[in-house]
Amino acid sequence: MWLKKYLAPLDERPIWAFVTDQIVFKYTQKTPAVNDRNKINWALQTWDITETKERKIPNYIKEMLKIGRKYNIGYDTIVAGKDQRRQMPLWHHVGVLDNHSWNKKLASCLRLTHKIRTVGDLEDYIEKDSRHWHCKRLARIIMNKIPPRLHPSKLEIEDNLDFTPRRLRMEKEGNNEIQDTLDPNTIDNRSPEKAIHIFGSYKRYKNRKEKKESRLLKTPIKRKVDKSHSKINVYYTILEPETKNNRTWYTGAIRTTIDETDETKTYRINSNLSKETADILIVIEALKIKGDIHIKTNRIETMKDIKLNIKRWEKEDFLQKEDREAWRAIAYQLRLHEGETKISKIETEEEIDIIKKITKTLENGGPAESIWLNKEEIPEPFKLEGSELAELTQKKAYKMILRQRKRQPGNDATKRRIEKTKEELLRKTGTCITRNDIWINNGKRIIPPKVNDFLWKLCHDKHKIGPWFLKIKGWENKAHCKCGKLETMNYIIMECSLNQGPTIWNYMKNKWKQTFSKTQWLQLTIELIRGLGSIQLGKSPRWMNKAYIERVTEATWLIWTIRNNQIFNKREMTIELATKMIERTLQVKIETEWTYITNIKDTGHKDKKTLIKKWGKIMTKENK
């Protein structure tokens, strides 16, 4: 954590950090020239160390600065408060792209004679000095170069919705009224060193070095204020999904009370999301109501996190939360809301009756608006990615590095296919899983490596079949089956009679009914085959799920093999031959498992019983 200590505020820096400053300052860039008195903070200014071989910087300092560059270190904030703007280093300011004024003769007069180092010093000098008109003119030129978002006299938000230091003290002391009120937490009045961020996708250091326009130079943030100050009570609750009633969605409702008139809106949310995310999406809808709102609910856990933990979690980029985008979205809505926001638990009997009425409305069903998380709805000036360097620990830094390296496989098309697979698994089996679960489960031991490779290509659409040949001139005729239809993977595996797909699937279905008469064969689609390792047959035991996955695995691979033999080896396939092949495939599978089980001394007898249950009448007399 050397980088954290090196870039800490002055009163928190260790002695070795000041020594390191002198080493770094000695080997700064040669063009443009940087005056020695201009060098204050490596992360808060635009100068950098030289890249030539002449630099004699110790390796540990090189590595420290290299880590900062690699993980996008830099100053970043949503709205800088006046105190923070005044404390920013003036010379080589991060928000100024034109640095030609720093090395003028009058600039050295401002540094040496008038002792100006920060933006606040420059602002005070312009207001007080009336004698040195030539220095004052340059001071005004430099001040005008500072962008509006960092200019000390151009504050964008002055609506008194953010907590003042006095209100923050009252919150810590346990004032109930203040604790129920949510702090938009938009204006940052801490020292600039506290606003240094690291990690995240935004390239702060690279934009600063190449003098590109960053979000610090873009249009200042403005928050509209509802001048009517109408006070609105908002009640909400959510019903969780139930497979018994075929309800595979979270259903939620918001009831608003304005001037003794009630209005109820119902929503539905995809149950692939967590309970916490469903709560957040409903609260986001409530925050879109104009005026001072008071949200009252029986959903306690998420409300506590929103009230007590969202500030702390945002400083570490919601590292502990899976649905980071949802938490970022609600932090944005809190900052954008046009009035005061309160959240509290229902307590009176009247409030409990209102929640019961809302619940009955949801249970009765009816039209509902679908809501989901739109990741693109947060404007760039409101985005704050990465963790604050001052809040970082060694453990958090390690997790952030792992999270940054761990990228979701595939492009946007692959992600859409995986989303369809998730929806199909939810619709057919009632199981809610994540993308990572699909990739991990497809690599299970019960799925052979060759089939795992087949599923990987199926998810990424990398099989060289029909649509692939259509893109190559002169090979368009290879895109179609002998029957004349386009060879898509769905047609090859599920429909084509030349590959004997329907015959093999009917055989599997009939054998399943003979073995498991009480459990229905799950009707397959190509989306289910993509998520083969994640299929669960309701509350069936694990060995029965395994039996189903193994049957589907063998049938899928056999159909794919038959198709390839017909194309490359010119082998025609009949129904009788296909039936014999699938019988032989299953017998080889059973014999392999039987041989493995008979060599186990302790638990072999238990596994034999399970194997007989799993394969039933397909097993031969020799194995039994």
Secondary structure, 3 states (H helix, E strand, C coil): CHHHHHCCCHHHCCHHHHHHHHHHHHCECCCCCCCHHHCCCCCCECCCECCCCCCCCCHHHHHHHHHHHHCCCEECCCEECHHHHHHCECCCECCCCCCHHHHCHHHHHHHHCCCCCEHHHHHHHHHHCCCCHHHHHHHHHHHHHCCHHHCCCCCCCCCCCCCCHHHHHHHHHCCHHHHHECCCCCEECCCHHHHEEECCCCCHHHHHHCCCCCHHHCCCCCCCCCCCCCEEEEEEEEECCECCCCECEEEEEEEEEECCEEEEEEEEEECCCCHHHHHHHHHHHHHCCCCEEEEEECCHHHHHHHHHHHHHHHHCCCCCCCCHHHHHHHHHHHHHCCCCEEEEECCCHHHHHHHHHHHHHHHHCCCCEECCCCHHHCCHHHCCCCEEHHHCCHHHHHHHHHHHHCCCCCCHHHHHHHHHHHHHHHHHHCCCCCHHHHHHHCCCCCCCHHHHHHHHHHHHCCCCCHHHHHCCCCCHHHHECCCCCECCHHHHHHHCCCCCHHHHHHHHHHHHHHHCCCCCCCCCCHHHHHCHHHCCCCCCCHHHHHHHHHHHHHHHHHHHHHHHHHHHCCCCCCHHHHHHHHHHHHHHHHHHHHHHHHCCCCCHHHHHHHHHHHHHHHCCCCCC
